[in-house]
Amino acid sequence: MNKELKGIGTEQLHQQYQDLIQSYSTEKQKIDKQSLWVSVIRLAVFILLAFFVYLSFRNGHIDFWIVSFLLLVIFLFLMKYHAKLFTKRNFLKRIIQINKEEIQALKGDYSAFAEGSEFEIPAHDFSLDLDVFGKDSLFQMLNRTSTSFGARKLANWFNTPLLSSNEILERQNAVKELEPLLEFRQFFRTNGLSVKESNSEYEFLSQWKNQLNLFFPKLIFKILIYLIPIINIGAIGLFSFDILSGKMLAALLILTLGFVGIYTPKIHKIHQKLSKRTALLEKYVKLFSLMENQEFNTNLLQQLQQNLKSNKQKASGVVKELSKILSALDSRLNVFAGILLNAIFIWDIRQVYRIEAWQNRNIKKLDQWFDIIAQMDALISLANNNYNHPQWVIPEISDTDKWHLSELRHPLMKTLECVSNDFIVSKIPYLKVITGANMAGKSTYLRTVGSNLLLAMLGTAVHAKSMTFYPIQIMSSLRTTDSLMKSESYFYAEIKRLQMIVNRLRDGEKLFVLLDEILKGTNSKDKEEGSRALLQQLIKLQTVGVIATHDLSLGKLSDEYGESIENQCFEVDIINDQLSFDYKIRPGIAQNMNASFLLKKMGIV
């Protein structure tokens, strides 16, 4: 079910997700009924099997043995079929839950999705100020990743947005192609959530690449894993023809077990690390298969798909091979099977050798393949953002220093609950000085501009009627805090932040600067002089950005730098002895303030 028209609204999206829930729920009910009947039939077959096995041992008639064998085959088939139904049932449960979560997301509730707080970088250029990570953050709003690699990739995209117009355009095209592929995106996420994983998987892969091999590629073990099974099977054959005594056969098998036992402690450590990831690898096989079998048209998606092949081998097949080897090694968990297999085939040594041989052939490719999964996981999150916000737009990229954002709204606010404003800058240097009363909307405006610019450089849709932008590094100082650990005051922390901005500008870096009420930690005269000096320096250093302030005197700088400084404001009106905010940006310097009014209104003064 695809969203074919850009004009589709939230109500229609809600109904689409609701229809999917109904469809998958109906399918799940059928699976539940089938599963129940299979369980009943399997139980009946088991009872019959036990009865005929009993008759076979009691009477020894060949017909009873044949029936027992046929019943065993049927029983094993029913077990396998029931396992498939169970897997399908779990898949349907997850995809139903995914659609329920999307309905909640349409209502502005993103609590079902990871916040990404672990990816927050202290003193980052903008992430703290723009609410990139944490509860009700931009990351949580967009995040639909289902792998630890994907979550890390999406967070990295947020922390280091693209600054190349070509790369942004390439990602935009990929996201546009993925947007209507609702089934592909949901199947990818559903399979990705089939096995829970943590960020430790990323560290494990890095460690495994550098792990020393125990058996591979030593020639002696390459010979022994074939020679010993041949000797032991031959000895069993000789024993069956009474050529070899039982004592000799037992001694040979015990000797083989002793040989395996020498390496058992080390094999056990290897198995402990890898066995937990068998189900995880099976999950990635499904994700690789989904990507390999989907038809893509855009360059980025086609490139990702092509990179999943190596020497005519598909990633899904190569990873499936490792999954099968790990499953074979898991046989050692069954005591009787483990003893028998190791006594004849030196099973554990053989499987570890195969794992190490696989690792030697594929570990470098595995790194690349997991990165491809991570990219697809992150791209799906961006595409889902586009799909869930049909009223948002894909921004156009300017080849000059130009920003034109029309009817701009904060991405985390609902369209009908948010007042829109424009943001227009046509050259560098250019600073907008925004004045206004408390609670009038200055800080929200700064975050609105910054957040949408960030989303644009991610390659996803923005909350605006139209947007043309020039990619540029964002740098903000909106929420500077003091540090007791470093014995830093608020004022000193802010000064250090401003110093970093100026130094980077002096080094020739282009920055889009967002500053909110600078130099709050000093007296009025000192603040005024310092703020004026800072703005003059920013103009000199060819800066573009927005500065919000209560200091009306900064508006006078436009008299000196009329071509580079624009005064805008958010006004507060007093109507019928009540404060009234319209949250609309206006030209000029603010005329009304509300602090003294509120103090009187609340009886403080």
N, C-alpha and C positions, 0 to 999 in steps of 0.2 A: 504494500500500500504506500504509494509515493505522493509527496506533496508536489503537484504539478503546477499550481498557480502561486505566484509570489504573493498574491492578494489574500491568501487564506488567512483566517484570523485565529485567535487563541481558542475560541469556542469550537471551531472545526478541528483544530489540533487535539483538543480535549476529547472530542468525539472519536477521532481516529485512534487515539490510544485506548479509549474505552472499548472500541470495536475489536481491537487486537486482544485486549484482555478477555473479552467474551469468546472470541474465536479460539484462543489458546486454552481457555478454561474448558470449553466443550471438548477439545481434543484430549485434554488431560483426563476428563471424566471417562472417555472411551478407553484410554490407556489403563486407568484404574480398574475398570471392569475386566479388561483383558488380563491384567496382572492377577486379579483375584481368581479368574477361571484357570489360568495357567498354574497357580499355586495349588488349587484343588486337584487338578489333573496330575500334577507332579507328585503330590502326596499319594494319590491312588496308584500311580506307576511304581513309586518306591515300595509301597506295601506289596504289590504284585511281584516286584523284583525280589524282595526279601523272601516271599513265599516260594518262588521258583528256585531261588538259590538253595533254600532249605531242601526242596524236593530233589534238586540236582545232587547234593551231597548225600542225601539219604538213599536214593535209588540209583544214582549214577547213570541214568538214561540220557542218551545223547540229545533227545528232543528237549528235555528240560534245560540242558546247557545252552542249546540254541535259543530257546525262548528267553532265558536269563540274559544272554548276550544282547538280544534285540531290545529287551526292556531297558538294559543298561544304556544302550545307544539312545533310546527315546528319552530316558531320564536326563542324560547329559545334554541332549539337544534342548530339552525344556529348561534346564538350568541356564544354558547360554541365552535362550530366547527371553527368559525372565530377566536376566541381567540387562539385556538390551532395552526391555520395557522399563526397567528401573532407571536406566540412564536417560531414556527419553522423558520419563516422568519428571526427573530432576531438572532436565533442560526446560521443560514447560513451566515448572514452578519458578525457575529463575527469570524466564522471559516475561512471565506474568508480573513478577515483582518489579522488573525493569520498567514496564509500562506504567505501573502504579506510581513508581518514583518520578516518572516524567510528568504525570498529571500533577503531582505535588510541586514539581519544579515550575510548572506553568503558573502555579499560585504563588511563586516566590519562596517556596520552602525547599532549601537545598540540603537539609540536614542528613539526607541519605548518602551524600557523597563526601569523600574524604576532603578535609580542610587543607592539607598540605603544609601544616605548620612546621613540619620537620625540614622543609625546604627554605624557610625564612633565613636570609643572610643578614646578620647584624650590620648596621650602617650601610645597607644597600642604597643605590642611587635613588630609588623611588618606592620600593615594594611596601615598606611600612606605611608610608604616607598615602599610597593609593589603595590600601586594603587588598593587596594581591593575595596574601595567604591568611589563613585563620577562619574562624566562624563567619559565615555570611560574606565571604570574600569573592574576588573575581575568580580565583582558582577553583573554589568550591562550586561556583555557579557553572563554570565550563566543564569541570572535571567529569569525564565519563570513562576514564581509563580503567582497565581491568587487569593490568599487570604492573608489577613494581617498576619494570623498565619504562613502561609508558608514563606512569606518574612522574617519574624522575625526568623524563624527556619533556613533558608538558611544563613542569616547574622550571626547567632550564630555559625553555622558550619564553616564559614569563620574565625570568631574571635577565635574559639577554635577548631582547627582541631584535628582529631583523632590521638592518639599516640599509640593505641593498634593495633597490626598487625591483630588480629582476627576480630576486629570491622571494620577495613578498608576493609579486604577481604570480610566480610559479606555485607558491603555496595556496594563494587565493583560488587558482584554477583547480588545484587538487581538491580543496575543500568544497568548491562548487560542484564538482563531480560526485563527491561522496554524499553531499547533502540529500539528494532524493533517494539514495540507496538505503532506505530505512531498514529493509530486511537484512542486508549485508551488515550494516552497522550494529543492529541489535543481536544478530547471530554471533558476531565477533565478540561483543561485550558479554553475551550470555555464556559462551564457551570460555571466555577469559576468566569469568567469575566461578567456573566449575571447581577450581582448586584455589584455596586461599594461599597467598604468598606474602612475604614481607620484603623489606628493603635488603634483608640479608642475602637474598638470592643474587643480587648484584655483586656483593662482596665475595660470595662463594665462587662465582664464575671467574673472578679475577684471581682468586687463590688457586683454583683448580688448574688454571693455565700454567702456573709455575710449579705445580706439584711434580716431584720426581717419580719416575716410573719404577715399579717393583719388578716386573717381568719383561716388558717390551723395551727394546727390540733384541734382547739377549737370545743368541742362537740356540743355546741349550734348551731353553724353555719352549722355543718354537718347535724344536724336535720332540720334546717330551710330551707336549699336549696332544701329539698325534701318536707317538710311539707307545706310550703307556696304555692308552685305551685299546690299541691293537693287540698288545701282549695279553692284557687282562681278558678281553673278549675271546681271544684264542684259547686262553687257559680254561675259560668256562666251557668252550666247545669241546676241548680235550677231556674235561671232567665229565661232560654229558655222555661221552663215548667210553668212559672208564679207562681212559689212557692216563689221566692225571688224577692223583689221589686227592681226596677232600682236604687233607692236612696241607698239602702243597698249595692248593688253591686258596685256602684260608690264610696261609702265611703270606702269599703274594698280595692278597687284598689288604691284609693288615699292614704290610709294608708300604703299600700305596697310601693308605690312610695316614700312616706315620709321616710320610713325605709331605703330604698336604698339611698335616698338623704343625710342621715346622713354621709354615707361613700363615697359619690361621690367625694369630693375633693381629698381624699387619693387614690381612685380608678383611678381618672384622672391622678395623678402623675405616678402611676404604668403603666397605659396604654400608657402614653407619652413615657416612657422609652422603652417599649416592642414593641409597634405597628410598630415602624420604622424598626424592625428587622424581621417582618413576611416574607417579600420577601427574606431576607438574610437566614432565616432558610430553606425556600423552596430550595434555592440554595444549601445549605449544604446537604439537603435530596438527591438531585441529585448526589452530589459528593460521599456521602456514598454509594448510590446504585451502582454507577460505580465501586467502590472498592469491594463491596460485590459480584457483579456478574462477576467479572473478575477472570479467573483462573490463579493462581500463583504457581510457583514451588520452588522458593528460600525461605530459612528459614525466612529471615527478612520480606519479603512481605507476606508470609503466616501468620506470627505472627501478623503483623498489621491487616490483614483481620480477624483473629480469635478474636482479641481484640475489634472488632466492634460488637461483640455479647455479650449479657448479659442475663442470665436466659432464653435462647432460643429466646430472642428478638434481632432483628437487630437494629443497630444504626439508620438506615434510617427510620424504623417504629416508633421508640421512638421519634425522632426529628420531624417526620411528625405529630405525635400526638400533640406536643406542637404547631406546626404551625397551626393546625386546631383550637386549643383552642384560639390562638391569633386572628385568622380570625373571630371566633365567638364573641370575645370581640369587634372586630372592628365594629360589628353591631350597637353599641352605637353611632357611628358617624352619622348614619341616625336618625334624630330627631324622626320621627314618629315610626320607627321600635324600636328605643331605649326606647321610652315611653311605647309602647305596651308590649315589652318583659320584661321590668323591672316591669311593673304593674302586670303582671301575674306570671312571673318566677323568680323575683329578679335576672335578667339575669347577671348584672355586678358582683354582689357578687358571684354568682354561678361560673362564668368563672374565676374570680380571685382566688377563692378557688381551682378550678381545676388546675390553673397554679402553685399555691403554693404546691399542692399535688404532681404535676409532678416534681417540683423543689426538693422537699424533697426526692423523689425516685431516681432521675437521675442526680442531679447536679454534683456529684463526677465523674460519668461516662462521663458526657459531657466534663469535663476537659480533660479526657484521649482521648475521641473521637476527639476533636478538635486538640489535639497534633498529633494524627494519620493522620488526614487530612494535618496538617502542614508538617509532615515527607514525606508523599506521594507527596505533592506539591514541596518540595525541591528536592526529589529524581527524579522527572520528569525533573526538571531543569538540574540536572547532566546528566540524560539520553539523554536529548536533545543536550547537549554539545557533548556527544559521537557521536550522530547521525549526527550532523552537521559538525563534523571533522573526517571523516573516515580515514584520513591520520595520525591522532594522535594515540597514543598507550595507552593501559591499563598497568600501571607500575607494575612490580613484586616487591614483598616485600622481603627484605633480613632479615635473622634471626641473622645477625652479623652487625657490624658497617661498612657498605659498601654502597657507592653511585656510580653508574655507569650510567651516562646519555649520550646517544649517539645522535649526531646531534640535539642538543637542540636548540629550538627557543622560543622567547617570545610568550606567549599565545595570546597577543593582536595584534600581527603582522602576516600578511599573510605569508604563507609558501614561496611563490616565491619572496617576498620582504624582506626576513629576512635571514641573513647569519647564518648558524648553527655552533655550537661549542660543544665540549664535556666537560664533567665534571666527573672526576674520583677521588674518595677517597676510600681507602681500609682499613683505620684504624683510630683510635683516640689515641692521638691528631694528628691533621693534619690541617695546614693552607696553603691556597694558597695565595701568595702575588702577586697581579696583578698590574704591572706597565704599563705606557703608556702615550701618549700625550693626550691633550684635544681632545674631540670629537672622540676618537679612538674606544670607545665601552666598557670601563671599567664598568661604572655605569649600562648600559643596561645588561651587562653580569651578574652582581650581581642580578639584578631584574629578569632576565631570570631564573637563578638557583632557587632563592627564590620562584618565582611565580609557577613554575612547581612542586617544592617540596610541596607547599601548596595545589595545585590541587590534587596531588597524595594522600595526607592525607585526602582530602575531599572524595576520592573514585571515582573520575572521570578520564577521559583520559587526557594525557599531550601532549604538543607539542614537540615530540621527535621521533626519529626512534626506540629507545628502552630505557628502564629505569628500573634500579634496585635501590631500596632505602631502607633506614632504617628510620622508623618514629622517629622524634625528634622535639622538640620545636624550632621554628624559632625565632631568636632575631636579630633585625637590628638597625643600626644607619646610615641612608643614607641621611635623610632630616631634621636633627635637626634644629630648628629655635629658634630665641630669643623670649622672652616674655616681652612685655612692661608692661602688667598687673602685672606680678610678679617681675618686675624690674630685669630680668635675661638677661645677655648677651648671644650671640650665644655660646661663648666659655664655659660659666658656664653651659648652658643647655646641651651641649655635654658631659661635664665632669660628670654631674649627670647621663646621660644616660649610659655612660661607667661604672660608679660606680654601677649602678643597674645590669648591665650584670655580672660584676665581683662578686658582692655579691651573685647573684643567682648561679653562678658557684661554689662559695665557699660553698654554702649550699648543694652542691651535685647534682644540677640539670644539666641534659645534655642539651646543647644548640647548635644549628646550627647558628653560628654568621656571619652576613653580615655587614661589615664596609666599608664606602666609605670616603676616604680622612680624616682620623681622625686627631683631634687637629688642625683644619684649623685656629682656632682663635688665634694662638700664633706665635712667631717668628720661623725662620727656625731651629736654633740650639735647642731651647726648644722643638719644634715639633719633631725633630729627636730623641732626647733623650727620650721624653715621649712616642713616638710611639714604640721605641725599648723595653722600659720597659713594655709597655702594651702587646706587642706580646709575650715577655718572660713569662709574667704572664698567658696569655691565654694558652700557651703550658703547663705550670706547672699545670693548672687547667683542663687539658684533654679536650681541646676545638677542635671542628671541624668548619671550615668556610672559608670565603673568605674575604680578605682585599684588597681593591683597593687603590692605592696611586700614587702620583707623586714623592714621596720620594724614589729615587733609592737606597739610602743607606740601606733601609730596606731589600733589596735583599741580603745583606751581612750576614744576620742572618742565612741564609741557611748553611753557613759555620760552624756555631755552632750547628744548629739543622737540619742537613741534612735529618734526617729520618722523621721530623715533619713539615718542611716548604718546599714548592715547589714554585719556581719562574716561573711565566708565564707573558706574556705581550701582549699588542696590539700595533703594530708598525704603524707609519705613514711614508709613502715614499714621496719623492719630485721628481716628474717626469715632465720634461719639465716646470720647474718653477711652478708647481701646486702640491697642496697637494693631496695625494692619500691614501684612507683608504680601506683596504680589510676586516676589522672587524673580522679577523680570529685570534684566540688566538694562541700564539707561546710559545715555551719553553724559559726560561731565563729572563733576565732583559732588559727592553726597552732601545734602543740605540738612538732613535730619538725623539725630542720634537718639538713642532710647534709654541710656543708662540712668540719667537723672529722673526720667519719667517712671521707670520701673521702681527705683528706690522710693519715690513718693507713693506710687501706687500700692506698694507692699508695706507702706508704713514704716520703712526703715529710717527715712529722714523726714 
